[in-house]
Amino acid sequence: MTVSRMITDEAGMQRTIERLASEIAEREDLANAVLIGIKARGVPLAERIAAILEQKTGNSLRVGSLDITFYRDDLSRIAEAPMVKGSHIPFQIEGKTVILCDDVLYTGRTVRAAIDELLDYGRFSALRLCVLVDRGWRELPICPDYTGFQVKTLGHEAVEVRFKETDGRDEIVLVET
């Protein structure tokens, strides 16, 4: 894959995540909210938002992680023996507002799988979707509540979000596939 365009650098990512946290603080009852990141890159997004919210508001939100591997509708296509990392939600979501975090929203299938898995954990009172990048091309009627960037892509392009925690640096790039 060849990088065709830098969408944002480390400073731009930080500003955008701070803006997302501010929007969440303005619109949500933080005392009744939890953040759950979809593995792999939704987790550092959720953790960073939680840290910013705690610093700005004093509210400490619980953060969990979701591995949607067994809930995917393309499981048989991705690998004979898929790598399962396991979900970690060490708290109840019953009656909570779940803010589901992911790096890129594309077809909507990852979010659909995440919702299916979350329902196995209990009945939440509301579900909000927070994505760092919405690149369009939806196949399912999924719409984010909180969006960092909207990036129009062509069929041969993909968006790569890189976090220091998973990739050693913070940046968002558009790549040619």
MARLO-533667 format. One record per residue: x, y, z of N, C-alpha, C in turn; chain; residue number from 1; residue in three letters. Coordinates in steps of 0.1 Angstrom, whole numbers. Atoms other than C-alpha are relative to their C-alpha. Example, Ala and Ser with C-alpha at 12.3 -4.5 7.8 and 13.67 -1.06 7.14 Angstrom:
+-------+-------+-------+-------+-------+-------+-------+-------+-------+-----+-----+------+
:   nxx :   nyy :   nzz :  caxx :  cayy :  cazz :   cxx :   cyy :   czz : mol : seq : type :
+-------+-------+-------+-------+-------+-------+-------+-------+-------+-----+-----+------+
:     9 :   -12 :     0 :   123 :   -45 :    78 :     9 :    12 :     0 :   A :   1 :  ALA :
:    -9 :   -11 :     0 :   137 :   -11 :    71 :    -8 :    11 :     8 :   A :   2 :  SER :
+-------+-------+-------+-------+-------+-------+-------+-------+-------+-----+-----+------+
This chain:
+-------+-------+-------+-------+-------+-------+-------+-------+-------+-----+-----+------+
:   nxx :   nyy :   nzz :  caxx :  cayy :  cazz :   cxx :   cyy :   czz : mol : seq : type :
+-------+-------+-------+-------+-------+-------+-------+-------+-------+-----+-----+------+
:     8 :   -12 :     0 :     0 :     0 :     0 :     9 :    12 :     0 :   A :   1 :  MET :
:    -7 :   -12 :     1 :    12 :    34 :    -9 :    -8 :    12 :     6 :   A :   2 :  THR :
:     7 :   -11 :    -6 :     4 :    65 :    11 :    -2 :    11 :   -11 :   A :   3 :  VAL :
:     3 :   -10 :    10 :   -13 :    90 :   -12 :    -2 :    14 :     6 :   A :   4 :  SER :
:     3 :   -13 :    -6 :   -22 :   117 :    13 :     0 :    -1 :    15 :   A :   5 :  ARG :
:     1 :     0 :   -14 :   -17 :   126 :    49 :   -13 :     8 :     4 :   A :   6 :  MET :
:    13 :    -7 :    -4 :   -51 :   134 :    65 :     3 :     9 :    12 :   A :   7 :  ILE :
:    -4 :    -9 :   -12 :   -37 :   146 :    98 :    12 :    -6 :     7 :   A :   8 :  THR :
:   -12 :     4 :    -7 :    -6 :   144 :   119 :    -4 :    -2 :    15 :   A :   9 :  ASP :
:     2 :     3 :   -14 :    -2 :   138 :   157 :    -7 :    12 :     6 :   A :  10 :  GLU :
:     6 :   -12 :    -6 :   -12 :   174 :   166 :   -15 :     1 :    -4 :   A :  11 :  ALA :
:    13 :     0 :     5 :   -43 :   172 :   144 :    -9 :   -11 :     7 :   A :  12 :  GLY :
:     7 :    11 :    -7 :   -53 :   138 :   159 :    -4 :     4 :    14 :   A :  13 :  MET :
:     3 :    -4 :   -14 :   -50 :   152 :   194 :   -11 :    10 :     1 :   A :  14 :  GLN :
:    11 :   -11 :     0 :   -71 :   183 :   187 :   -14 :    -7 :    -3 :   A :  15 :  ARG :
:    12 :     6 :     3 :   -97 :   161 :   171 :    -6 :    -9 :    11 :   A :  16 :  THR :
:     5 :     8 :   -11 :   -99 :   136 :   199 :    -5 :     9 :    12 :   A :  17 :  ILE :
:     5 :    -9 :   -10 :  -102 :   165 :   224 :   -13 :     6 :    -4 :   A :  18 :  GLU :
:    14 :    -5 :     5 :  -131 :   179 :   203 :   -10 :   -11 :     2 :   A :  19 :  ARG :
:    10 :    11 :    -2 :  -148 :   145 :   203 :    -3 :    -1 :    15 :   A :  20 :  LEU :
:     3 :     1 :   -14 :  -144 :   143 :   241 :    -9 :    12 :     5 :   A :  21 :  ALA :
:     8 :   -11 :    -4 :  -158 :   178 :   245 :   -15 :    -1 :    -5 :   A :  22 :  SER :
:    13 :     3 :     5 :  -188 :   169 :   223 :    -8 :   -10 :     9 :   A :  23 :  GLU :
:     6 :    10 :    -8 :  -195 :   138 :   244 :    -3 :     6 :    14 :   A :  24 :  ILE :
:     3 :    -6 :   -13 :  -192 :   158 :   276 :   -12 :    10 :     0 :   A :  25 :  ALA :
:    11 :   -10 :     2 :  -217 :   184 :   263 :   -14 :    -8 :    -1 :   A :  26 :  GLU :
:    12 :     7 :     3 :  -243 :   158 :   252 :    -4 :   -12 :     8 :   A :  27 :  ARG :
:     3 :    12 :    -7 :  -241 :   128 :   275 :     1 :     2 :    15 :   A :  28 :  GLU :
:     0 :     1 :   -15 :  -248 :   121 :   312 :    12 :    -9 :     3 :   A :  29 :  ASP :
:   -12 :     8 :    -2 :  -212 :   110 :   320 :    -1 :    -9 :    12 :   A :  30 :  LEU :
:     2 :     9 :   -12 :  -223 :    95 :   353 :    -6 :   -13 :    -3 :   A :  31 :  ALA :
:     6 :    12 :     4 :  -242 :    69 :   334 :     5 :    -6 :   -13 :   A :  32 :  ASN :
:    -6 :     4 :    13 :  -219 :    64 :   304 :    13 :    -9 :     2 :   A :  33 :  ALA :
:   -12 :     8 :     1 :  -192 :    38 :   296 :     5 :     1 :   -14 :   A :  34 :  VAL :
:    -7 :     0 :    13 :  -167 :    37 :   267 :     5 :   -14 :    -3 :   A :  35 :  LEU :
:    -5 :    13 :     5 :  -161 :     6 :   247 :     7 :     1 :   -13 :   A :  36 :  ILE :
:    -8 :    -1 :    13 :  -134 :     4 :   220 :    -1 :   -13 :    -7 :   A :  37 :  GLY :
:     0 :    12 :     9 :  -136 :   -21 :   191 :    15 :    -2 :    -3 :   A :  38 :  ILE :
:   -14 :     4 :     2 :  -102 :   -39 :   189 :     3 :     1 :   -15 :   A :  39 :  LYS :
:   -11 :    -4 :    -8 :   -77 :   -29 :   178 :     0 :    15 :     3 :   A :  40 :  ALA :
:    -2 :   -14 :    -1 :   -77 :     8 :   172 :   -11 :     8 :     6 :   A :  41 :  ARG :
:    11 :    -7 :    -8 :  -110 :    17 :   188 :     3 :     1 :    15 :   A :  42 :  GLY :
:    -3 :     0 :   -15 :   -95 :     9 :   222 :     9 :    12 :     4 :   A :  43 :  VAL :
:    -7 :   -12 :    -5 :   -68 :    36 :   223 :    -8 :    13 :    -2 :   A :  44 :  PRO :
:     9 :   -12 :     1 :   -94 :    61 :   210 :    -9 :     1 :    12 :   A :  45 :  LEU :
:     8 :     0 :   -12 :  -117 :    51 :   239 :     8 :     4 :    12 :   A :  46 :  ALA :
:    -8 :    -3 :   -12 :   -89 :    53 :   264 :     4 :    14 :     0 :   A :  47 :  GLU :
:    -4 :   -14 :     1 :   -78 :    87 :   252 :   -12 :     9 :     3 :   A :  48 :  ARG :
:    12 :    -8 :    -3 :  -113 :   101 :   253 :    -3 :    -1 :    15 :   A :  49 :  ILE :
:     3 :     2 :   -14 :  -118 :    87 :   288 :    10 :     9 :     8 :   A :  50 :  ALA :
:   -10 :    -8 :    -7 :   -85 :   104 :   300 :    -3 :    15 :    -1 :   A :  51 :  ALA :
:     3 :   -14 :     2 :   -95 :   137 :   285 :   -13 :     4 :     8 :   A :  52 :  ILE :
:    12 :    -3 :    -7 :  -130 :   135 :   300 :     3 :     1 :    15 :   A :  53 :  LEU :
:    -3 :    -1 :   -14 :  -116 :   128 :   334 :     8 :    12 :     4 :   A :  54 :  GLU :
:    -8 :   -12 :    -3 :   -91 :   156 :   332 :    -9 :    13 :    -1 :   A :  55 :  GLN :
:     8 :   -11 :     1 :  -117 :   181 :   320 :   -12 :     1 :     9 :   A :  56 :  LYS :
:    13 :     0 :    -8 :  -148 :   171 :   340 :     1 :    -7 :    13 :   A :  57 :  THR :
:    -1 :     7 :   -12 :  -135 :   150 :   368 :    -8 :   -13 :     1 :   A :  58 :  GLY :
:     7 :    13 :     1 :  -157 :   121 :   357 :     9 :   -11 :    -5 :   A :  59 :  ASN :
:    -8 :    11 :     4 :  -139 :    88 :   355 :    -9 :   -11 :    -7 :   A :  60 :  SER :
:     8 :     9 :     7 :  -155 :    67 :   328 :     7 :   -14 :    -1 :   A :  61 :  LEU :
:    -5 :    14 :     1 :  -151 :    29 :   327 :     2 :    -2 :   -15 :   A :  62 :  ARG :
:    -4 :     2 :    14 :  -134 :    17 :   295 :     1 :   -16 :    -2 :   A :  63 :  VAL :
:    -1 :    14 :     4 :  -138 :   -18 :   279 :     4 :    -2 :   -14 :   A :  64 :  GLY :
:    -4 :     3 :    13 :  -127 :   -35 :   248 :    -8 :   -12 :    -6 :   A :  65 :  SER :
:     9 :    10 :     6 :  -146 :   -56 :   223 :     8 :    -6 :   -12 :   A :  66 :  LEU :
:    -6 :     7 :    11 :  -132 :   -83 :   200 :   -12 :    -6 :    -8 :   A :  67 :  ASP :
:    12 :     4 :     8 :  -159 :   -88 :   173 :     3 :   -12 :    -9 :   A :  68 :  ILE :
:    -4 :    10 :    10 :  -141 :  -117 :   155 :   -11 :   -10 :    -2 :   A :  69 :  THR :
:    11 :    11 :     2 :  -169 :  -144 :   161 :   -13 :     6 :    -4 :   A :  70 :  PHE :
:    12 :    -6 :     4 :  -196 :  -119 :   153 :     0 :     6 :   -14 :   A :  71 :  TYR :
:    -1 :    -5 :    14 :  -184 :  -109 :   118 :    -8 :    -9 :    -9 :   A :  72 :  ARG :
:     8 :     8 :    10 :  -205 :  -119 :    89 :     9 :    -5 :   -12 :   A :  73 :  ASP :
:   -10 :     5 :    10 :  -173 :  -126 :    68 :    11 :    -9 :     7 :   A :  74 :  ASP :
:   -10 :     8 :    -8 :  -156 :  -149 :    94 :     6 :   -11 :    -9 :   A :  75 :  LEU :
:    -5 :    11 :     8 :  -152 :  -178 :    69 :     9 :     5 :   -11 :   A :  76 :  SER :
:    -8 :    -6 :    11 :  -136 :  -154 :    44 :    14 :     5 :     4 :   A :  77 :  ARG :
:   -12 :    -7 :    -5 :  -110 :  -138 :    66 :    12 :    -9 :     3 :   A :  78 :  ILE :
:   -11 :     9 :    -3 :   -90 :  -168 :    78 :    -6 :   -14 :     5 :   A :  79 :  ALA :
:     4 :    13 :    -5 :   -93 :  -205 :    85 :     0 :    -1 :    15 :   A :  80 :  GLU :
:    -1 :     0 :   -15 :   -82 :  -200 :   121 :     2 :    15 :     4 :   A :  81 :  ALA :
:    -2 :   -14 :    -4 :   -89 :  -163 :   130 :     6 :     2 :    13 :   A :  82 :  PRO :
:    -6 :    -4 :   -12 :   -69 :  -146 :   156 :   -10 :     7 :    10 :   A :  83 :  MET :
:     9 :    -6 :    -9 :   -91 :  -140 :   186 :     7 :     6 :    12 :   A :  84 :  VAL :
:    -7 :    -7 :   -11 :   -79 :  -115 :   212 :    -9 :     1 :    12 :   A :  85 :  LYS :
:     9 :     0 :   -12 :  -109 :  -116 :   235 :    -5 :    14 :     4 :   A :  86 :  GLY :
:     5 :   -13 :    -5 :  -132 :   -89 :   248 :     2 :     1 :    15 :   A :  87 :  SER :
:    -3 :    -3 :   -14 :  -127 :   -72 :   281 :   -10 :    11 :     4 :   A :  88 :  HIS :
:     9 :   -10 :    -6 :  -157 :   -55 :   297 :    -3 :    -4 :    14 :   A :  89 :  ILE :
:     1 :     4 :   -14 :  -152 :   -58 :   334 :   -10 :     8 :     9 :   A :  90 :  PRO :
:    11 :    -7 :    -7 :  -184 :   -39 :   343 :   -13 :    -3 :    -7 :   A :  91 :  PHE :
:    13 :     2 :     5 :  -221 :   -41 :   338 :    -4 :    12 :   -10 :   A :  92 :  GLN :
:     5 :   -11 :    10 :  -236 :   -22 :   307 :   -15 :     1 :     1 :   A :  93 :  ILE :
:    15 :    -1 :    -2 :  -272 :   -28 :   318 :    -4 :    14 :     4 :   A :  94 :  GLU :
:     6 :   -13 :    -3 :  -290 :     5 :   318 :    10 :    12 :    -2 :   A :  95 :  GLY :
:   -10 :   -10 :     2 :  -258 :    24 :   308 :    -1 :     6 :   -15 :   A :  96 :  LYS :
:    -2 :    -5 :    13 :  -252 :    47 :   278 :    14 :    -5 :    -4 :   A :  97 :  THR :
:   -12 :     5 :     5 :  -226 :    28 :   258 :     5 :     9 :   -11 :   A :  98 :  VAL :
:    -6 :    -8 :    11 :  -203 :    50 :   237 :    10 :   -10 :    -7 :   A :  99 :  ILE :
:    -8 :     9 :     8 :  -188 :    26 :   211 :    10 :     8 :    -8 :   A : 100 :  LEU :
:   -11 :    -8 :     7 :  -155 :    38 :   197 :     7 :    -9 :   -10 :   A : 101 :  CYS :
:    -8 :     7 :    10 :  -138 :    28 :   165 :     8 :    10 :    -8 :   A : 102 :  ASP :
:    -8 :   -10 :     7 :  -111 :    43 :   143 :    -6 :     4 :   -13 :   A : 103 :  ASP :
:     6 :    -3 :    13 :  -128 :    41 :   109 :   -14 :    -6 :    -2 :   A : 104 :  VAL :
:    13 :     5 :     3 :  -164 :    37 :    99 :    -1 :    -1 :   -16 :   A : 105 :  LEU :
:     0 :     3 :    14 :  -167 :    22 :    64 :   -14 :    -6 :    -4 :   A : 106 :  TYR :
:    12 :     6 :     5 :  -194 :    -3 :    54 :   -11 :    -1 :    11 :   A : 107 :  THR :
:     9 :     2 :   -11 :  -210 :    -5 :    89 :    -1 :   -14 :     6 :   A : 108 :  GLY :
:     1 :    14 :    -4 :  -205 :   -42 :    92 :     8 :    -3 :    13 :   A : 109 :  ARG :
:    -7 :     1 :   -13 :  -179 :   -39 :   121 :    -9 :     4 :    11 :   A : 110 :  THR :
:     9 :    -5 :   -11 :  -204 :   -18 :   141 :   -12 :    -9 :     2 :   A : 111 :  VAL :
:    11 :    10 :    -2 :  -232 :   -43 :   134 :     4 :   -11 :     8 :   A : 112 :  ARG :
:    -6 :    11 :    -8 :  -210 :   -71 :   147 :     2 :     4 :    15 :   A : 113 :  ALA :
:    -3 :    -5 :   -14 :  -201 :   -50 :   178 :   -14 :     1 :     7 :   A : 114 :  ALA :
:    13 :    -1 :    -6 :  -238 :   -43 :   185 :    -5 :   -14 :     4 :   A : 115 :  ILE :
:     4 :    14 :    -3 :  -246 :   -81 :   183 :     7 :    -5 :    12 :   A : 116 :  ASP :
:    -8 :     5 :   -12 :  -218 :   -88 :   208 :    -4 :     7 :    12 :   A : 117 :  GLU :
:     4 :    -7 :   -12 :  -228 :   -60 :   231 :   -13 :    -4 :     6 :   A : 118 :  LEU :
:    13 :     5 :    -5 :  -263 :   -73 :   234 :     1 :   -13 :     8 :   A : 119 :  LEU :
:    -3 :    12 :    -8 :  -248 :  -105 :   248 :     4 :     4 :    14 :   A : 120 :  ASP :
:    -4 :    -5 :   -13 :  -235 :   -84 :   277 :   -11 :     6 :     8 :   A : 121 :  TYR :
:    11 :    -6 :    -7 :  -269 :   -69 :   286 :    -7 :    10 :    -8 :   A : 122 :  GLY :
:     8 :   -10 :     7 :  -294 :   -43 :   277 :     4 :    14 :     5 :   A : 123 :  ARG :
:    -4 :   -14 :    -3 :  -279 :    -9 :   276 :   -12 :     9 :    -3 :   A : 124 :  PHE :
:    11 :   -10 :     1 :  -301 :    22 :   278 :     1 :     7 :   -14 :   A : 125 :  SER :
:    -2 :    -6 :    13 :  -286 :    38 :   247 :    14 :    -3 :    -5 :   A : 126 :  ALA :
:   -13 :     2 :     7 :  -258 :    33 :   222 :     4 :    12 :    -9 :   A : 127 :  LEU :
:    -6 :   -11 :     8 :  -237 :    61 :   207 :    12 :    -5 :    -7 :   A : 128 :  ARG :
:   -12 :     4 :     8 :  -211 :    56 :   180 :     9 :    12 :    -2 :   A : 129 :  LEU :
:   -10 :   -10 :     1 :  -179 :    76 :   181 :    11 :    -5 :    -9 :   A : 130 :  CYS :
:   -10 :     4 :     9 :  -155 :    73 :   151 :    10 :    11 :    -3 :   A : 131 :  VAL :
:   -10 :   -10 :     4 :  -123 :    91 :   143 :    -1 :     4 :   -14 :   A : 132 :  LEU :
:     2 :    -3 :    14 :  -129 :    88 :   106 :   -12 :    -7 :    -6 :   A : 133 :  VAL :
:    12 :     6 :     7 :  -161 :    83 :    86 :     4 :     1 :   -15 :   A : 134 :  ASP :
:    -4 :    -1 :    14 :  -151 :    74 :    50 :   -11 :    -3 :   -10 :   A : 135 :  ARG :
:    11 :     2 :     9 :  -185 :    67 :    36 :    -1 :   -14 :    -5 :   A : 136 :  GLY :
:     2 :    13 :     6 :  -195 :    38 :    14 :    -8 :   -10 :     9 :   A : 137 :  TRP :
:     7 :     8 :    -9 :  -220 :    24 :    39 :    -8 :   -11 :    -8 :   A : 138 :  ARG :
:     8 :    11 :     5 :  -236 :   -10 :    32 :   -12 :    -3 :     9 :   A : 139 :  GLU :
:    10 :     1 :   -10 :  -257 :    -9 :    64 :    -4 :    14 :     5 :   A : 140 :  LEU :
:     4 :   -13 :    -5 :  -277 :    20 :    78 :     5 :     4 :    14 :   A : 141 :  PRO :
:    -7 :    -3 :   -13 :  -252 :    29 :   105 :     5 :    15 :    -2 :   A : 142 :  ILE :
:    -4 :   -14 :     1 :  -246 :    66 :   113 :     7 :     4 :    14 :   A : 143 :  CYS :
:    -7 :    -3 :   -13 :  -220 :    79 :   139 :    -7 :    12 :     6 :   A : 144 :  PRO :
:     5 :   -12 :    -8 :  -231 :   103 :   167 :    11 :    10 :     1 :   A : 145 :  ASP :
:   -11 :    -9 :    -1 :  -196 :   117 :   170 :    10 :    -4 :   -10 :   A : 146 :  TYR :
:    -9 :     3 :    11 :  -172 :   120 :   140 :    11 :    10 :     1 :   A : 147 :  THR :
:   -11 :    -8 :     1 :  -137 :   133 :   139 :     2 :     6 :   -13 :   A : 148 :  GLY :
:    -2 :    -4 :    14 :  -131 :   135 :   102 :    -9 :    -7 :    -9 :   A : 149 :  PHE :
:     7 :     7 :    11 :  -152 :   128 :    71 :     9 :     1 :   -12 :   A : 150 :  GLN :
:    -9 :     1 :    11 :  -130 :   116 :    43 :    -7 :    -7 :   -11 :   A : 151 :  VAL :
:     6 :     6 :    12 :  -144 :   109 :     9 :    12 :    -8 :    -7 :   A : 152 :  LYS :
:   -10 :     9 :     6 :  -125 :    79 :    -6 :    -5 :    -5 :   -13 :   A : 153 :  THR :
:     3 :     7 :    13 :  -124 :    62 :   -40 :     1 :   -15 :     4 :   A : 154 :  LEU :
:     1 :    14 :    -2 :  -129 :    24 :   -43 :    14 :    -6 :     2 :   A : 155 :  GLY :
:   -13 :     6 :    -1 :   -91 :    18 :   -45 :     8 :     6 :    12 :   A : 156 :  HIS :
:    -7 :    -7 :   -11 :   -83 :    39 :   -14 :    -5 :    -6 :    13 :   A : 157 :  GLU :
:     3 :     4 :   -14 :   -83 :    30 :    23 :     5 :    11 :     9 :   A : 158 :  ALA :
:    -4 :    -9 :   -11 :   -79 :    51 :    55 :     7 :    -9 :    10 :   A : 159 :  VAL :
:    -8 :     6 :   -11 :   -52 :    40 :    80 :     1 :     9 :    11 :   A : 160 :  GLU :
:    -2 :    -8 :   -12 :   -53 :    53 :   115 :    11 :    -7 :     8 :   A : 161 :  VAL :
:   -12 :     5 :    -7 :   -21 :    49 :   134 :     0 :     6 :    14 :   A : 162 :  ARG :
:    -1 :    -5 :   -14 :   -19 :    52 :   172 :    14 :    -4 :     5 :   A : 163 :  PHE :
:   -13 :     4 :    -6 :    13 :    53 :   192 :    -1 :   -13 :     8 :   A : 164 :  LYS :
:     1 :    12 :    -8 :    -1 :    26 :   214 :     0 :   -13 :    -9 :   A : 165 :  GLU :
:     0 :    11 :     9 :    -5 :     2 :   184 :    10 :     0 :   -11 :   A : 166 :  THR :
:    -8 :    -1 :    12 :    17 :    15 :   157 :    13 :     8 :     2 :   A : 167 :  ASP :
:   -12 :    -7 :    -2 :    44 :    36 :   173 :    -1 :    15 :    -4 :   A : 168 :  GLY :
:     1 :   -14 :     4 :    31 :    70 :   159 :   -15 :     3 :    -2 :   A : 169 :  ARG :
:    14 :    -5 :     2 :    -1 :    91 :   157 :    -1 :     7 :   -14 :   A : 170 :  ASP :
:     3 :    -6 :    12 :   -13 :    99 :   122 :   -12 :    -7 :    -7 :   A : 171 :  GLU :
:    10 :     6 :     9 :   -41 :    93 :    97 :     4 :     2 :   -14 :   A : 172 :  ILE :
:    -5 :    -1 :    14 :   -32 :    86 :    61 :   -10 :    -7 :    -9 :   A : 173 :  VAL :
:     7 :     6 :    11 :   -50 :    78 :    29 :     9 :    -8 :    -8 :   A : 174 :  LEU :
:    -9 :     9 :     8 :   -35 :    48 :    11 :    -7 :    -5 :   -12 :   A : 175 :  VAL :
:     4 :     7 :    12 :   -38 :    33 :   -23 :     1 :   -15 :     2 :   A : 176 :  GLU :
:     0 :    15 :    -3 :   -47 :    -4 :   -21 :     4 :    -7 :   -13 :   A : 177 :  THR :
+-------+-------+-------+-------+-------+-------+-------+-------+-------+-----+-----+------+
